[in-house]
Amino acid sequence: MRFLLAIAAAVLSVGSAFADEPAACYIKRDPTGDFIPGKIQRFGADRPTSAQIAHLVNNDNKANSRCFKRHIEREGGYTLEGMGILYAIRIAPSGKVTQVSVVAEDNINDGMLMACFARSICEWKFAPRSDGAEQLVLVPPVITGRLRGNSFRRDIEKFY
């Protein structure tokens, strides 16, 4: 009986390790210092990667809608002021997203919403690179509503 319980526990722990893998790739602030203007490819610089990102963003609309719904329910309504988040991703030579970080944000203090979007990005898969190089790439910004002021626009322009 103990043997069966040990096997069941091992199977559950392996399953939870795989389930937590997308959460492990999201780091709100990049600790490596790599995600700075000049090191990150702007969206559109590498056409095949950018086309794949655009396709993946469109595929994630349903998941992101669920994130928004939970955010609105938690916050008690929709903010009219709008918000913006700009993510950058680290893509391993194998095509796996290994890190997602926020490089700019405006009018949002909801870490759960930012993590919800990032987890869907963590699950993205890209074609392996033949040159064996890692990529740091910007993802198109997530913007809702009309942002007031120019601070987010200035933050985005630093990367473009």
N, C-alpha and C positions, 0 to 999 in steps of 0.2 A: 504494500500500500504506500509506504514511504517513497518507494522507487517511482511509482506512478505520479505521486504528488510532485516529486522533484522534476520529473519530465514535464509535467504541466506547467510548473513555475518557470522552467527554462524556456519553454515555448512562448509563454506570455511575456517574459522579459525580452526575448528576441523580437517579438512582434512590437512591443512598445518602443524598442530602440529604433526600429524602422519607422514607426509612427512619429517619433519625435525628431527624426532627421530634418524635415523642413523647418521646424522651429529652431533647430541648432544653427542653421545657416543665417538667420536674421540677427544682425547686430546693429542696434539703432545708430550708434556712433562708431565709426571705423577705428579700431585700436591700432591698426598698422600705419596709419597716416598715408596710405596709398590713394585714397579717394579725394584727391585735390585737383583743381583745374590744371590742365597740362598733362596729367597722367591718365585721365579718363577719356576714352573715346566718346565724342559726342554722338548722339543718336543720328544715324544716317551716314557716318563716316565709313563704316564697313557695310556695304549694301546687303550681302546675304544675311549677316547677323541682324541688321536692322529690320529686314523684311520678316525674319523669323520672330523677332520681338513684337512687331506690329501684329502678326498673326496670333501670337500667344496672348497679347493684351486683349485682343478681341475675344479670344476663347475664354478668358478669365472674367468677362463681364458679369456672368451669372454669379460666380463666387464673390466678386467685389460688390455686387448688389446685396448679397447676404450680409457682407461686412457693414455696408451702409445701414441696412435695416437694423442690425443689432446696435450700431452706434446711435441711431436716432432713438431707438427704444430706450437705451441706457441714458442718453442725455436729455430725454424728455421732449424731443422735437428737432426739427431741422434748422440749422443756423442760416440766416439770410445773408450773412457776411461772406460766405464762401470760405474755402480752405484750399491749400495746395501742399503737395508733397512731391519731392523729387528724389527718386531712388537711383542708386548705382549698383551694378552687380559685378561680381567676380566670376568669370567662367573659366573652369579648368580646361586644360587641353583635351580632356576626354569629352567635353561638352556638357558637363554637369555644373550647375550653379552652386558655388561653394560659399558665397557670401552675398548678402543683400544689406545695404546700409542706406540710411537717410542722409542725403547731402544738403538738402534745403527743405524748409517747411515754413508755412505761414498760417497763422490763425488756427492752429490745432495743438491741443495738448493731450490728445487721447492716444496714449501709447498702444492700447489694445487695437484700435482701428489701424494704426500704422503697421503693427505686427500682423494683423489679419491680411492686409494686402501683401506684405512681404512674404508670408508663408505661401501664398499662391505663386509668387515669383520663384520661391525656392524650389518648387516642383518642376520648373521649366527644364527642358532638355534641348541641347543644341547638337549640331553635327560636330563630330570630333575634328580638331584642327590638325592638318598634316604637318604644320611647322612646329608643333609642340609648344606653342606659346600660350600663356594665360592672357585673358582679355579683361579689361576693366571698361565697362560700357554703361552709359546713362540709359535709363528707361524713360519714355515720355512721361511728363509730369501728370500726376493725378490732381485735377482741379475741379472743384465743385463751386457753383455759384459765381458771383462776381467778386473778385478779391479787391479790397480797398487798399490803396497805396501802391507803391512801386517796389517794396522791399523784396517780395518774392521774385518779381521780374528781374531785379538786379542780381539776386542770388543765382537765378537760372542763367543769366547772361554771362556770369563768370565762367560757366562750363561750356558755353557755346562760343 
